Each structure stands twice: as structure tokens, then as C-alpha cells.
């Protein structure tokens, strides 16, 4: 898959969710929560905390 077929992380650590991909990723319009997408992408902890206030998976207190 290329970057237009699924969400991806750009060089700045920003999660990019192309508008023309599966609507399940459109968290702003009833899709799955961004944290679920980030788990699917296996984002590193620093990127996780850039976008989500929830504890990083595996670090729950």
C-alpha cells in the first residue's frame, strides 16, 4: 500500500489520514477513534503523546 491507501506518519510526526481512504479511519466523522488507528500504525510513544492524551499502550497506570 502507498501513503494514499492508509493513514501514515509524515516526516514531522504528524498522522495523515487521507480523505479518500476507508471511512473507518475518519475519526472526525464517526470512524474509529484516533487511538485505534495509531495502535494499528504502531506509532512510537513520542508520536502517540503528540496526538493523544490517553496513556501509551502498555504504559497504563
N, C-alpha and C positions, 0 to 999 in steps of 0.2 A: 504494500500500500504506500502511496505517496502522501505528502502532507495535506493534500486536499481531500483524502478519503477518510481521515480520522483526526481527532484532536492531537495536537503536538505542542511541544515546548520550543519557543523560539530562542535565539541566541541571548536574549535578555532575561530569560527565565519566566517569560510570560506564557501562560497557557492560551493557545489559539484554538478556537472552535469554529471552523469554517461553517458558514451559514448553510451550505448546500450538502452537508453530510447528514447521516441518520439523525432524525429529530430527537432520538433518545438522549443525545448529548446537549440539547438546547435547554439547559437548566433554567434559563430565564423565561421559558415558555412551557413549563410543565414537564420538562425532561428530568432525567435523573440528577440528583444533587451533584454539584461540582466535586465534592469529596470522593464520590464513587468513580467519577471519571479519572480523577487524579490517582486513585488506587489502581485503576486499570492501566494507567500510564507508568506506574511505579515511580512516581516523581520522588526526588530526593527530599529530605526533611527541610532544607532551606527553601526550596521552591514551595513546598506544602505551606509553610508558615507565611510565605509571601501572599498567599491567596485565601487561606482558611485559618480560622481561629481555633477550630477543633484540635484536640491533641493528635499528633502524628501517629499513624497506626503502629501499634506496638509500644507506644510511649504513654498509654493512658494511665492516669494516676489512680 
